[in-house]
Every structure is written in structure tokens, then in C-alpha cells.
Amino acid sequence: MARQRGVVRLAFIATLVVVSAGLCSATAWAKGLGDYLWERRPLVVFSPVGNDPRLTETLREIDDSQCAFADRDMVLALVVAGGSSTPDGAAMAPGESDRLRQRYRAAPDAFTVVLVGKDGGEKWRTDGVPDLEVVY
């Protein structure tokens, strides 16, 4: 009887470990762009400074094609090394911009645009002003 309780206790502890590991993983995925998983396509724009002419041009082109942008379930995430970073206009959590730079291999001094699919995978990238016709 005591041996049976020990086995049950061990199985219970093992189950708790597996469930908590899964919850931690889900929590880590929910941060940042994970909130858009299976719902939106993030277009992540990495810029070294907020007044970079490539950033200005990219934002202008997105603004000029707002309907096409919205029709494709896209969301804009700005990651500015020398300024504020925002996913879809909201404040980004501390350290999140660094995590995104690492994940998408974007240097702080580089201008990079990455299209992320609804599945969370990188679909397209450029180091210049994106051709939105290609993106769409």
C-alpha cells in the first residue's frame, strides 16, 4: 500500500512538472507578437532611430494603403533602437524590443522589415523600404 502511494505521488509530481513547463512556455509565447498568433500578420519594422527616412517612407506607404493593410489582417510593430517601440500602437514591455531583434536577427543599427505570418513564422524580409505590393 505504501509503495502504491509512492508511485501515485511520483506520477502526480511528474504531471505537475510537465503542466508547469507547458504553462511557462505558453506564457513566454504570449508576450510580444504571440498575441497575434493565428489572427494577424505582424509587419515588424526595425529602425535605428525614429527619424530614419526609410522608416518615414515605410509609414507613409502603409498609411497610403491602409485598406489593403487591414484587408490582409496585418498589424504594424515598430522596434526603434533610439526611441519607443510599439506593437500595434501599444507600449512594448521592457526588454521585448531586444528579444524581437534577437529573434529576427535585426541589428540595432540596421533598418530591417520582417513580415511574420499568422503561424508566427518569418515569411519575408527586406533591408530597405518594403515594396508593399510584394508584401500584400
MODELLER restraints for C-alpha pairs under 7 A, 6 or more apart:
rsr = mdl.restraints
at = mdl.atoms
rsr.add(forms.Gaussian(group=physical.xy_distance, feature=features.Distance(at['CA:32:A'], at['CA:96:A']), mean=6.61, stdev=0.5))
rsr.add(forms.Gaussian(group=physical.xy_distance, feature=features.Distance(at['CA:37:A'], at['CA:118:A']), mean=5.37, stdev=0.5))
rsr.add(forms.Gaussian(group=physical.xy_distance, feature=features.Distance(at['CA:37:A'], at['CA:119:A']), mean=5.95, stdev=0.5))
rsr.add(forms.Gaussian(group=physical.xy_distance, feature=features.Distance(at['CA:37:A'], at['CA:120:A']), mean=5.99, stdev=0.5))
rsr.add(forms.Gaussian(group=physical.xy_distance, feature=features.Distance(at['CA:38:A'], at['CA:118:A']), mean=4.42, stdev=0.5))
rsr.add(forms.Gaussian(group=physical.xy_distance, feature=features.Distance(at['CA:38:A'], at['CA:119:A']), mean=5.61, stdev=0.5))
rsr.add(forms.Gaussian(group=physical.xy_distance, feature=features.Distance(at['CA:39:A'], at['CA:118:A']), mean=6.00, stdev=0.5))
rsr.add(forms.Gaussian(group=physical.xy_distance, feature=features.Distance(at['CA:40:A'], at['CA:73:A']), mean=4.94, stdev=0.5))
rsr.add(forms.Gaussian(group=physical.xy_distance, feature=features.Distance(at['CA:40:A'], at['CA:74:A']), mean=5.37, stdev=0.5))
rsr.add(forms.Gaussian(group=physical.xy_distance, feature=features.Distance(at['CA:40:A'], at['CA:75:A']), mean=6.42, stdev=0.5))
rsr.add(forms.Gaussian(group=physical.xy_distance, feature=features.Distance(at['CA:40:A'], at['CA:118:A']), mean=5.53, stdev=0.5))
rsr.add(forms.Gaussian(group=physical.xy_distance, feature=features.Distance(at['CA:41:A'], at['CA:73:A']), mean=5.93, stdev=0.5))
rsr.add(forms.Gaussian(group=physical.xy_distance, feature=features.Distance(at['CA:41:A'], at['CA:74:A']), mean=4.45, stdev=0.5))
rsr.add(forms.Gaussian(group=physical.xy_distance, feature=features.Distance(at['CA:41:A'], at['CA:75:A']), mean=6.03, stdev=0.5))
rsr.add(forms.Gaussian(group=physical.xy_distance, feature=features.Distance(at['CA:41:A'], at['CA:116:A']), mean=5.62, stdev=0.5))
rsr.add(forms.Gaussian(group=physical.xy_distance, feature=features.Distance(at['CA:41:A'], at['CA:117:A']), mean=4.96, stdev=0.5))
rsr.add(forms.Gaussian(group=physical.xy_distance, feature=features.Distance(at['CA:41:A'], at['CA:118:A']), mean=5.13, stdev=0.5))
rsr.add(forms.Gaussian(group=physical.xy_distance, feature=features.Distance(at['CA:42:A'], at['CA:74:A']), mean=5.57, stdev=0.5))
rsr.add(forms.Gaussian(group=physical.xy_distance, feature=features.Distance(at['CA:42:A'], at['CA:75:A']), mean=4.72, stdev=0.5))
rsr.add(forms.Gaussian(group=physical.xy_distance, feature=features.Distance(at['CA:42:A'], at['CA:76:A']), mean=5.73, stdev=0.5))
rsr.add(forms.Gaussian(group=physical.xy_distance, feature=features.Distance(at['CA:42:A'], at['CA:77:A']), mean=6.46, stdev=0.5))
rsr.add(forms.Gaussian(group=physical.xy_distance, feature=features.Distance(at['CA:42:A'], at['CA:115:A']), mean=6.08, stdev=0.5))
rsr.add(forms.Gaussian(group=physical.xy_distance, feature=features.Distance(at['CA:42:A'], at['CA:116:A']), mean=5.22, stdev=0.5))
rsr.add(forms.Gaussian(group=physical.xy_distance, feature=features.Distance(at['CA:42:A'], at['CA:117:A']), mean=6.97, stdev=0.5))
rsr.add(forms.Gaussian(group=physical.xy_distance, feature=features.Distance(at['CA:43:A'], at['CA:74:A']), mean=6.79, stdev=0.5))
rsr.add(forms.Gaussian(group=physical.xy_distance, feature=features.Distance(at['CA:43:A'], at['CA:75:A']), mean=6.11, stdev=0.5))
rsr.add(forms.Gaussian(group=physical.xy_distance, feature=features.Distance(at['CA:43:A'], at['CA:76:A']), mean=5.04, stdev=0.5))
rsr.add(forms.Gaussian(group=physical.xy_distance, feature=features.Distance(at['CA:43:A'], at['CA:77:A']), mean=6.05, stdev=0.5))
rsr.add(forms.Gaussian(group=physical.xy_distance, feature=features.Distance(at['CA:43:A'], at['CA:113:A']), mean=6.97, stdev=0.5))
rsr.add(forms.Gaussian(group=physical.xy_distance, feature=features.Distance(at['CA:43:A'], at['CA:114:A']), mean=5.79, stdev=0.5))
rsr.add(forms.Gaussian(group=physical.xy_distance, feature=features.Distance(at['CA:43:A'], at['CA:115:A']), mean=4.57, stdev=0.5))
rsr.add(forms.Gaussian(group=physical.xy_distance, feature=features.Distance(at['CA:43:A'], at['CA:116:A']), mean=6.21, stdev=0.5))
rsr.add(forms.Gaussian(group=physical.xy_distance, feature=features.Distance(at['CA:44:A'], at['CA:76:A']), mean=6.14, stdev=0.5))
rsr.add(forms.Gaussian(group=physical.xy_distance, feature=features.Distance(at['CA:44:A'], at['CA:77:A']), mean=4.66, stdev=0.5))
rsr.add(forms.Gaussian(group=physical.xy_distance, feature=features.Distance(at['CA:44:A'], at['CA:78:A']), mean=5.95, stdev=0.5))
rsr.add(forms.Gaussian(group=physical.xy_distance, feature=features.Distance(at['CA:44:A'], at['CA:113:A']), mean=5.64, stdev=0.5))
rsr.add(forms.Gaussian(group=physical.xy_distance, feature=features.Distance(at['CA:44:A'], at['CA:114:A']), mean=5.11, stdev=0.5))
rsr.add(forms.Gaussian(group=physical.xy_distance, feature=features.Distance(at['CA:44:A'], at['CA:115:A']), mean=6.29, stdev=0.5))
rsr.add(forms.Gaussian(group=physical.xy_distance, feature=features.Distance(at['CA:45:A'], at['CA:77:A']), mean=6.19, stdev=0.5))
rsr.add(forms.Gaussian(group=physical.xy_distance, feature=features.Distance(at['CA:45:A'], at['CA:78:A']), mean=4.98, stdev=0.5))
rsr.add(forms.Gaussian(group=physical.xy_distance, feature=features.Distance(at['CA:45:A'], at['CA:79:A']), mean=6.02, stdev=0.5))
rsr.add(forms.Gaussian(group=physical.xy_distance, feature=features.Distance(at['CA:45:A'], at['CA:112:A']), mean=6.03, stdev=0.5))
rsr.add(forms.Gaussian(group=physical.xy_distance, feature=features.Distance(at['CA:45:A'], at['CA:113:A']), mean=4.50, stdev=0.5))
rsr.add(forms.Gaussian(group=physical.xy_distance, feature=features.Distance(at['CA:45:A'], at['CA:114:A']), mean=6.54, stdev=0.5))
rsr.add(forms.Gaussian(group=physical.xy_distance, feature=features.Distance(at['CA:46:A'], at['CA:78:A']), mean=6.22, stdev=0.5))
rsr.add(forms.Gaussian(group=physical.xy_distance, feature=features.Distance(at['CA:46:A'], at['CA:79:A']), mean=4.72, stdev=0.5))
rsr.add(forms.Gaussian(group=physical.xy_distance, feature=features.Distance(at['CA:46:A'], at['CA:80:A']), mean=5.88, stdev=0.5))
rsr.add(forms.Gaussian(group=physical.xy_distance, feature=features.Distance(at['CA:46:A'], at['CA:106:A']), mean=6.95, stdev=0.5))
rsr.add(forms.Gaussian(group=physical.xy_distance, feature=features.Distance(at['CA:46:A'], at['CA:111:A']), mean=5.46, stdev=0.5))
rsr.add(forms.Gaussian(group=physical.xy_distance, feature=features.Distance(at['CA:46:A'], at['CA:112:A']), mean=5.06, stdev=0.5))
rsr.add(forms.Gaussian(group=physical.xy_distance, feature=features.Distance(at['CA:46:A'], at['CA:113:A']), mean=6.09, stdev=0.5))
rsr.add(forms.Gaussian(group=physical.xy_distance, feature=features.Distance(at['CA:47:A'], at['CA:55:A']), mean=6.68, stdev=0.5))
rsr.add(forms.Gaussian(group=physical.xy_distance, feature=features.Distance(at['CA:47:A'], at['CA:79:A']), mean=6.26, stdev=0.5))
rsr.add(forms.Gaussian(group=physical.xy_distance, feature=features.Distance(at['CA:47:A'], at['CA:80:A']), mean=4.83, stdev=0.5))
rsr.add(forms.Gaussian(group=physical.xy_distance, feature=features.Distance(at['CA:47:A'], at['CA:81:A']), mean=6.31, stdev=0.5))
rsr.add(forms.Gaussian(group=physical.xy_distance, feature=features.Distance(at['CA:47:A'], at['CA:110:A']), mean=6.29, stdev=0.5))
rsr.add(forms.Gaussian(group=physical.xy_distance, feature=features.Distance(at['CA:47:A'], at['CA:111:A']), mean=4.64, stdev=0.5))
rsr.add(forms.Gaussian(group=physical.xy_distance, feature=features.Distance(at['CA:47:A'], at['CA:112:A']), mean=6.74, stdev=0.5))
rsr.add(forms.Gaussian(group=physical.xy_distance, feature=features.Distance(at['CA:48:A'], at['CA:80:A']), mean=5.73, stdev=0.5))
rsr.add(forms.Gaussian(group=physical.xy_distance, feature=features.Distance(at['CA:48:A'], at['CA:81:A']), mean=4.84, stdev=0.5))
rsr.add(forms.Gaussian(group=physical.xy_distance, feature=features.Distance(at['CA:48:A'], at['CA:82:A']), mean=5.92, stdev=0.5))
rsr.add(forms.Gaussian(group=physical.xy_distance, feature=features.Distance(at['CA:48:A'], at['CA:108:A']), mean=5.64, stdev=0.5))
rsr.add(forms.Gaussian(group=physical.xy_distance, feature=features.Distance(at['CA:48:A'], at['CA:109:A']), mean=4.75, stdev=0.5))
rsr.add(forms.Gaussian(group=physical.xy_distance, feature=features.Distance(at['CA:48:A'], at['CA:110:A']), mean=5.87, stdev=0.5))
rsr.add(forms.Gaussian(group=physical.xy_distance, feature=features.Distance(at['CA:48:A'], at['CA:111:A']), mean=6.36, stdev=0.5))
rsr.add(forms.Gaussian(group=physical.xy_distance, feature=features.Distance(at['CA:49:A'], at['CA:80:A']), mean=5.72, stdev=0.5))
rsr.add(forms.Gaussian(group=physical.xy_distance, feature=features.Distance(at['CA:49:A'], at['CA:81:A']), mean=5.93, stdev=0.5))
rsr.add(forms.Gaussian(group=physical.xy_distance, feature=features.Distance(at['CA:49:A'], at['CA:82:A']), mean=4.65, stdev=0.5))
rsr.add(forms.Gaussian(group=physical.xy_distance, feature=features.Distance(at['CA:49:A'], at['CA:83:A']), mean=6.37, stdev=0.5))
rsr.add(forms.Gaussian(group=physical.xy_distance, feature=features.Distance(at['CA:50:A'], at['CA:80:A']), mean=6.12, stdev=0.5))
rsr.add(forms.Gaussian(group=physical.xy_distance, feature=features.Distance(at['CA:50:A'], at['CA:82:A']), mean=6.57, stdev=0.5))
rsr.add(forms.Gaussian(group=physical.xy_distance, feature=features.Distance(at['CA:50:A'], at['CA:83:A']), mean=5.95, stdev=0.5))
rsr.add(forms.Gaussian(group=physical.xy_distance, feature=features.Distance(at['CA:54:A'], at['CA:128:A']), mean=6.85, stdev=0.5))
rsr.add(forms.Gaussian(group=physical.xy_distance, feature=features.Distance(at['CA:54:A'], at['CA:129:A']), mean=5.61, stdev=0.5))
rsr.add(forms.Gaussian(group=physical.xy_distance, feature=features.Distance(at['CA:57:A'], at['CA:129:A']), mean=6.91, stdev=0.5))
rsr.add(forms.Gaussian(group=physical.xy_distance, feature=features.Distance(at['CA:58:A'], at['CA:129:A']), mean=5.64, stdev=0.5))
rsr.add(forms.Gaussian(group=physical.xy_distance, feature=features.Distance(at['CA:58:A'], at['CA:130:A']), mean=6.75, stdev=0.5))
rsr.add(forms.Gaussian(group=physical.xy_distance, feature=features.Distance(at['CA:75:A'], at['CA:88:A']), mean=5.79, stdev=0.5))
rsr.add(forms.Gaussian(group=physical.xy_distance, feature=features.Distance(at['CA:76:A'], at['CA:87:A']), mean=6.25, stdev=0.5))
rsr.add(forms.Gaussian(group=physical.xy_distance, feature=features.Distance(at['CA:76:A'], at['CA:88:A']), mean=5.22, stdev=0.5))
rsr.add(forms.Gaussian(group=physical.xy_distance, feature=features.Distance(at['CA:77:A'], at['CA:86:A']), mean=5.70, stdev=0.5))
rsr.add(forms.Gaussian(group=physical.xy_distance, feature=features.Distance(at['CA:77:A'], at['CA:87:A']), mean=3.95, stdev=0.5))
rsr.add(forms.Gaussian(group=physical.xy_distance, feature=features.Distance(at['CA:77:A'], at['CA:88:A']), mean=5.55, stdev=0.5))
rsr.add(forms.Gaussian(group=physical.xy_distance, feature=features.Distance(at['CA:78:A'], at['CA:85:A']), mean=5.28, stdev=0.5))
rsr.add(forms.Gaussian(group=physical.xy_distance, feature=features.Distance(at['CA:78:A'], at['CA:86:A']), mean=5.19, stdev=0.5))
rsr.add(forms.Gaussian(group=physical.xy_distance, feature=features.Distance(at['CA:78:A'], at['CA:87:A']), mean=6.12, stdev=0.5))
rsr.add(forms.Gaussian(group=physical.xy_distance, feature=features.Distance(at['CA:79:A'], at['CA:85:A']), mean=4.47, stdev=0.5))
rsr.add(forms.Gaussian(group=physical.xy_distance, feature=features.Distance(at['CA:79:A'], at['CA:86:A']), mean=6.58, stdev=0.5))
rsr.add(forms.Gaussian(group=physical.xy_distance, feature=features.Distance(at['CA:79:A'], at['CA:97:A']), mean=5.92, stdev=0.5))
rsr.add(forms.Gaussian(group=physical.xy_distance, feature=features.Distance(at['CA:81:A'], at['CA:108:A']), mean=5.62, stdev=0.5))
rsr.add(forms.Gaussian(group=physical.xy_distance, feature=features.Distance(at['CA:85:A'], at['CA:91:A']), mean=6.79, stdev=0.5))
rsr.add(forms.Gaussian(group=physical.xy_distance, feature=features.Distance(at['CA:85:A'], at['CA:92:A']), mean=5.87, stdev=0.5))
rsr.add(forms.Gaussian(group=physical.xy_distance, feature=features.Distance(at['CA:85:A'], at['CA:97:A']), mean=6.74, stdev=0.5))
rsr.add(forms.Gaussian(group=physical.xy_distance, feature=features.Distance(at['CA:86:A'], at['CA:92:A']), mean=5.20, stdev=0.5))
rsr.add(forms.Gaussian(group=physical.xy_distance, feature=features.Distance(at['CA:101:A'], at['CA:107:A']), mean=6.64, stdev=0.5))
rsr.add(forms.Gaussian(group=physical.xy_distance, feature=features.Distance(at['CA:106:A'], at['CA:112:A']), mean=6.39, stdev=0.5))
rsr.add(forms.Gaussian(group=physical.xy_distance, feature=features.Distance(at['CA:111:A'], at['CA:127:A']), mean=5.68, stdev=0.5))
rsr.add(forms.Gaussian(group=physical.xy_distance, feature=features.Distance(at['CA:111:A'], at['CA:128:A']), mean=6.65, stdev=0.5))
rsr.add(forms.Gaussian(group=physical.xy_distance, feature=features.Distance(at['CA:112:A'], at['CA:126:A']), mean=5.84, stdev=0.5))
rsr.add(forms.Gaussian(group=physical.xy_distance, feature=features.Distance(at['CA:112:A'], at['CA:127:A']), mean=4.42, stdev=0.5))
rsr.add(forms.Gaussian(group=physical.xy_distance, feature=features.Distance(at['CA:112:A'], at['CA:128:A']), mean=6.56, stdev=0.5))
rsr.add(forms.Gaussian(group=physical.xy_distance, feature=features.Distance(at['CA:113:A'], at['CA:125:A']), mean=5.48, stdev=0.5))
rsr.add(forms.Gaussian(group=physical.xy_distance, feature=features.Distance(at['CA:113:A'], at['CA:126:A']), mean=5.37, stdev=0.5))
rsr.add(forms.Gaussian(group=physical.xy_distance, feature=features.Distance(at['CA:113:A'], at['CA:127:A']), mean=6.29, stdev=0.5))
rsr.add(forms.Gaussian(group=physical.xy_distance, feature=features.Distance(at['CA:113:A'], at['CA:130:A']), mean=7.00, stdev=0.5))
rsr.add(forms.Gaussian(group=physical.xy_distance, feature=features.Distance(at['CA:114:A'], at['CA:122:A']), mean=6.86, stdev=0.5))
rsr.add(forms.Gaussian(group=physical.xy_distance, feature=features.Distance(at['CA:114:A'], at['CA:124:A']), mean=5.82, stdev=0.5))
rsr.add(forms.Gaussian(group=physical.xy_distance, feature=features.Distance(at['CA:114:A'], at['CA:125:A']), mean=4.39, stdev=0.5))
rsr.add(forms.Gaussian(group=physical.xy_distance, feature=features.Distance(at['CA:114:A'], at['CA:126:A']), mean=6.77, stdev=0.5))
rsr.add(forms.Gaussian(group=physical.xy_distance, feature=features.Distance(at['CA:115:A'], at['CA:122:A']), mean=6.05, stdev=0.5))
rsr.add(forms.Gaussian(group=physical.xy_distance, feature=features.Distance(at['CA:115:A'], at['CA:123:A']), mean=5.52, stdev=0.5))
rsr.add(forms.Gaussian(group=physical.xy_distance, feature=features.Distance(at['CA:115:A'], at['CA:124:A']), mean=5.13, stdev=0.5))
rsr.add(forms.Gaussian(group=physical.xy_distance, feature=features.Distance(at['CA:115:A'], at['CA:125:A']), mean=6.21, stdev=0.5))
rsr.add(forms.Gaussian(group=physical.xy_distance, feature=features.Distance(at['CA:116:A'], at['CA:122:A']), mean=4.55, stdev=0.5))
rsr.add(forms.Gaussian(group=physical.xy_distance, feature=features.Distance(at['CA:116:A'], at['CA:123:A']), mean=5.55, stdev=0.5))
rsr.add(forms.Gaussian(group=physical.xy_distance, feature=features.Distance(at['CA:117:A'], at['CA:123:A']), mean=5.99, stdev=0.5))
